[in-house]
Amino acid sequence: MVHTPPPFPVSRPRRNRRTDWMRDLTRENSLSASDLIWPIFVREGDDVVEPIDSMPGVNRLSVSRAVEAANEAANHGIPLIALFPYTDPDKKTPDAAEAWNPENLVNTATRAIKAQVPDIGIMLDVALDPYNSDGHDGIVREGVVMNDETLGALEQQALTQAEAGADILGPSDMMDGRIGIIRRALEQNDFPDTAIMAYSAKFASAFYGPFRDAVGASGALKGDKKTYQLDPANSDEALRMVARDLDEGADMVMVKPGMPYLDICQRVKQEFAVPTYAYQVSGEYAMIAGAGDNGWIDRDKAMLESLMAFKRAGCDGILSYFALETAKFLRRDMDLF
């Protein structure tokens, strides 16, 4: 039951806001580096740091540079990184076979990072869009994204990622039945400890544009993804998708995008009480970073306020391109707000 405070002057809520230490003492939520997951884009080449124009401050990194980034993340207390590939267009095919090539970019980077930074967790994306010449998360036949045919490809992709050493698989494709297929494949192939963070409530959003630039999928995409990603108007459906993925073997669930869907985050946490995550996606990052770099808002304060919103909504962690920047800020022991 929520307590109704007595009338003024018996109740003076400003007493609890009077000083820094009092605000710290009464703060309901906290943010730490251990709440953060850092997405990193990898590309081919040697000693490459390639800026992404639509994501100011974010770069594509060659494998050696990704190892350095992983080490820096670990040194600042970030427990998990998520790797995404910028795939050579010549390797993109209608069947997306590069997705389960044991020597593809993310598998190569995973092995290199695990060799040098063994204590950091690695999550890999299970979806075909970085490898598909049609730009979709599933195999396309005559303009239709094929659900059941895609499941076999995702199973192969998941197994090669587990073999490469991924600690968590993040199926982001939104095909029906994919969590069950992947979980059974992991169990049958002696990967019982590989966790699944399901992109369970992934919406057909306008906020993904810079990410598609980052992985080179923008120009390849034919049509849109509305036949498999969720309608932004639906929240009950999002909960049904979360329930389905948990029933099929997901260990944790994700809501994507983040800030426009904080109501979904809160409902998921309250309804299921399972490890719940949100992805502060590329468009969200670009708006804050771009406005901050232009002096229209205070970048640091907006960054921290946005991340605290996820914790307030009930998220156990946040995937954010601000992760390393935030971890460094917190290590300097600066005031959050």
N, C-alpha and C positions, 0 to 999 in steps of 0.2 A: 504494500500500500504506500502511495506517495504522500508524504507529510505536507499538509498545508500550513505554511508559516503563519504565526499570529500577526496582527496588524502592526504597522509602524506606530510608535518607536520601539516596541518590544523586539520586533524583528528589524534588524538593520543588515541586510545581506552584504553591504559594502564592507562590513567588518572583516569578512573572509577574503577581501581583495586588497586590503590596505597596504601590504608590503610584499616584496618578492618572496620572502620565506613563507609568508602565509598563503600566497597563491600556490607555491610549490607544495605546501602541506595539504592543501585541499583539492589539488588537481586530480580529476577522476581517471584520466588516461595518461599513459606515458609512451614515449617513442624511443627506441634504442636501435643500434646497428643490427641487433639480432632479429629485428622485425623486417629486415630488408632483403630483397632478392634483386640482384643486378643483372639486367639483360645486356648481353654483349654480342655485337655483330662481328662475324669472322669472314675473311675473304682470302683468296689465294694470294701468293706473293711472299716476298722476303722482307721483313722489317718495314711493313707498310702500316701507316696510320692515315686513313683516308676520311676526311670530314664528310658528313652527310648534310647537305645544304638545308634540308627541311627540318633538321633536328640540331639546332645550334649547340655545340659543345659535345656532340656524340660522334664517334668515329667508327668506321669499319677497321678491323685489326687483322693483320696476318697472324698466323698461329703463334709465332714467337712472341708477338706483342700481346696476344690474348693470354699467354702464360704469365707475362709480366703483370697484366691487369688482374688476373686471378690472384696472384701473390699479393698485390696491393689491397685487393678486397679482403683477403684473409687477414692481413695485417691490421685492417681497420674494423675487424669484427663482423664482417658480413658473412653469414653462414652458407649462402647458396648463390651461384651464378646460373644464368640461363643463356645458352648459346643458340644463336640464329645465324644461318649461312647466307652470304651473298653468292649465289651460284652462277658460275659462268653460263651465259645464255646457250652456248654450244652443248652444254650438258643437260639442258631441259628438253624433255621429250613428252609425248602424250601419255605414256605409261608411268612417267616420273621415276624411272628405275634408279636414278642416282640417289634417291631417298634411302635405299637399302644397300648402297655400295659401302662395304666396310671401311673403305679409304676415303669417303667423302669428307668434306670440310669439318663438319661438327664431330664426326667420329675421330678424325685425326686430331682435332683440337682437344677433345676429351682425353684421349690417351696422353697427349703431351702435358696437359694440365695436371692430370692425376700423377704423372711421373715426377713433377716438380712441386706441386702443391697438393699433396695427398689428402690433407684434412679439410679442404673446401668441398662442399657439395656441388654437383653439377646436374642441372635439369636440361633435358633436350625436348624439343618440340616435335610431336608426332603429327605431321600433316604433310600434304604433298605440294602445297602451293609454291615453296621455294624451288621445286624441282620440276614442276608441271608446266609445259609449254602453253597451256591454256590459263595458267595463273590461278587455278582453283585448288581447293583443299582435297578434292576427289577427282577420280578419273572421269573424263567427259566423253560421252558418246552422242553424236548428233545434237550437240547443244545441251544435253542433260547430264547432270552430275550423278554418277551411278553409285548408289549407296553400297550394295552388297559386294560389287566388284572391288570397290575401294578398300573394303575391310581386309582383304587378303594382302593388299599392298601395305596397309598400315601395320599389319601383323609382322610382315618382314622388316619393315622399318624399325619397329619397336625392338625386335630381337637383335638387330645389328647395333642399336644404340645401347642396349643392355650389355651386349658383349664388349662394347668399347669402354664400358665402365660408368655409364650414366647412373646416378643414384636415384633420380626421379625422372619419370617420363611424363610429359605434359601433352596429352592428346588434345589438340585444339581444332580438330577438323569438323566436329559436330555431326558426324555420321551416326546414324542410329546403330546401336549395338557394339560400338567400337571398344568400349571399356571392357566388356565381357570377353571379347575376342583377344584383346591384349593381355588381360589378366590370365586367361587360360594358357596362352602361349608362354608367358613368363613362368608359370608354375610347371608346365610340361617340359620346359627347357632349362630347368635348374637355376631360375632367377627368382626364387621366392621372396627375396628381400628387396627387390627393386620396387620402389613405391610409384604410385600413380597419382599425380595431381591433375584431376580432370578439369578441362575448361568446360564446366557444366552449363554455365549460363553465359554464353558468348553471343552477343547481340550483333545484328547486321548494322554496323555503326559507321557514321561518317568520320569518326575519330582515328581511323586506322591508316589514313593516307600516307603520312611520313614513314610508317613502318614498311609499307609496300615499296616505297622508294628505297629504303635501307636494304631490303632483301632482293631488290630488282624485280618485283612482281607487278609493279604498276602497269607497265606497258604490255605485259603478257595477258593480264586479266581480260577475259571476254565475258561481258555481261556483269552480273552482280552475284552476291552470295546469299540472297534472301530465301532461297529454297532450303537452306540448311542452317543458317544462323538465325537467331531469334528475332522476332518482331520487337522493336524498342517499346512498343505500347504494352507488352505483356509481362506481367510479374508472376501470376499464378503458374503460367507455363514454365517459367524459369525454375520455380520450385519443383515442378514435376520432373524436369530434366536433372536437377540435383538428386532427387530421390532415385531416379533411374540409375544414375552413374554410381551412387553409393551401393545400390543393390547389386550392381555388376562387378563391384570390387575396387572402386576408387578409394584411396586412403585419405584424400583431401580434395577439396573442390575450390574452383575459382570462378569469380565473376569478372567479366570483361566486356566493355571498358569499366573504369573505376568510378570516378567522381559523378558522372551522370547517372550512375546506378547504385548509389549508396543505400537507397531503400531496399534494393535486392540483397545487398550484403547483409543488412540488418535482419531481413526476413530469413535468409538462409541460416545465419548463426542462431537466431532464436528458435527456428523450427527444428533444426537438425543437431545443433550443438556438436558439430564436427569441425576439424581444422578448416578454416575458411580464409581464402586469399582473394585479393583483387589485383588487377593489372592496371596500373596507371599508364595508359597506352600512349603511343607516340604523339597523337594529336593533343592530348592533355599536356604532355611535357612541352611540346612546341609552343603552345599558347603561353604557358607560364614563363618558359625560358625566353621566348621572343619578346614578350612584354617587359620582362625584367631587363633584358639586354638593351632595350630601347628607353629604359628609365620610366616606363609607364606604371610599373608596380615595383615593390621591393622584392627582388628575386628570392632572397633567402627566406624572408618571412612568408611569402606566398608558398614556397616550396614546403616549408615545415607545416604550415597551416593545412595545406592540402593532404599531406601524409597523416597528420593527426586526425583528419576527418575519417580516414579509413579505420583507424583504431577505435574511434568513437562509435563507428557503425558496427563494430564487433569483429573486424578482421584480425586474424592472427599474424598476418604478414602482408607485405605489399611488394609486387614487382614494380620497380620504378627505375627510370633512367637517371633519376636523382640519387640513387642509392649510395654511390661512393661519395658524392658531394655532401650528402646528408651525414654519412658516417664520419667524415672528416670534421664537419661542423660540430657534431655531438662530442667528438673526442676533444675538441678545443674547449669543451665545457661552457659553451655559450648559452645564454638564455634562449629558450625555445621561442618565447613570444615577448 
